[in-house]
Amino acid sequence: MGSVINYTQCPNCKTEDAYTEFWYKSGEEMINCTKCGYYHSSFIVRDEEGKAIKIDKDKDFSLDNIEWKDVHIEKPYCSFRVENKDGIGQIATLESKKELDKILADNDFKYQGAIKVSYSRLFRGKIKETIVWKK
């Protein structure tokens, strides 16, 4: 399915490090900030086979007859990042320090191909980056 990706200003931290992705065939969309972790998405609820779930089973498929889910993390704890040596990275929005502590306790990133593990968060109006591990 095709999508359009653009960078935009984050509604939370006001940096230009947020990106939006809009899937033009389905109308689904998402915004994620790589600095503070702000996240908002609106997407179609699908069954195990990937088919959209209808609200009224007796009516035809239409945008107003399918279930939508809205996920909004306005004030996240942080944006967590893993950069790998092969150029592929991972990013996640974490909602609490407890989530961050669990990820750090459960993973040994130096043995998983990581070259840098860090997180950044909005603290007193400024983005603060913490490098957890760097090769």
N, C-alpha and C positions, 0 to 999 in steps of 0.2 A: 504494500500500500504506500502511495507517495505522500511525502510531507515536505513542509517548508520550515527551515530553521533560521531564526534571526536572533541577534543579540539585542538586549534591551536593558533598560534601567530596572534594577530590583526595587520592588515596592517597599521592601523592608529596610535594606541597608543603603539604598540609593547609589550603589556602584553600577557600572556598566557591564558587570560580569554575569548577568542573568541571561538565559537564553529561552526562547519560546520555540515550541515545535507544534505545528498545526497540520493535522492529517486532513487534507482537503477533500477526500472522498467520503469520510465518515463524519467530519465536523469535530472530531476529538482534538483536544489541545492540552498543552502542558507548559508551565514556566518553572524553571529551576535556577537558583542562584548558586554559583560555584564558590562564592565567598562566604555567605552567611547561612546557606542551606534552605532559604525560603523555597517553598514548593506549593504549587497549585495545579491540579489536573482535573479535567472533566472528560470522562471516557464512557464508552458503551459497555454495559455489563454483558458478558458472554458466557455461554454454557461450556461444557467440557470439550465440545467439538469446535468451539470458536464462533458459534452462531450467536447473533444478538438475541437477547431475551425480550419477548414482546410483553407489554403491560396487559393488553387485552388480546388473548389468544385467538379470539374470533375475528379480529381485524387484520388487515394487511400490514406489512412492514411499512413504517414511515418514521421520520425522525421524532414525531410526537407520540409514537406508540412503541418505543423501546426504552428499556431501563437504562438510566444514566447514573454514574457514581461520581461524586465530587469529593476530592481529597484536597484539603487546604491546611498547610502547616505554616501559619503566619509568623510564629515566633519560635523557630527551631533552636536547639542547643548549638548545633554546628553543622558545617559541611565537611564531611570526611572524605579524604582522597588517598588512593594508592596509585603510585606511578610505577609501571613495570619497565624492565629493560628493553622489552620488545616494542615499546612505544604505545602499548595499550594500557589504559588506565581505568580505574573505577572511581565512582563518586557516589556518595550517599548522603541523604539528609537524615540527621539523627535528632530525635526530639528530646533526649535527656542525657545527662552525664552518665547515668546508669547504662544506657545503650552503648555509649562510647567505651566505658570501662569493660563491658562484656566483650566487645569486638577486640579490644586490645589484649584482654586476658586469653581469649580463645584462639588467637592467631600468632604464628611466628613468621612474620612477613619476610625476614631475610632468607628463609628457605622456600619462599613461594615466588621468587623472581622479582620481588619489589626492589626498586632503587630509592624510593622515598615514600614515607607514610606521614601524612600530616592532616591537621584539621584546622579550620578557621571559623571564627565566630564573631558576631557583632557584640562588642562589650563596651559599654559607656559611649556609644555612638561611633566607635571605630572598629575596623576589622583587625582582629588579632590572630596571627597564624602561629601555630605550634607545630614544630617538626618532631614527630614521635620517633622516627628512625630514618636514617639516610645512609646509603652505602657509600 
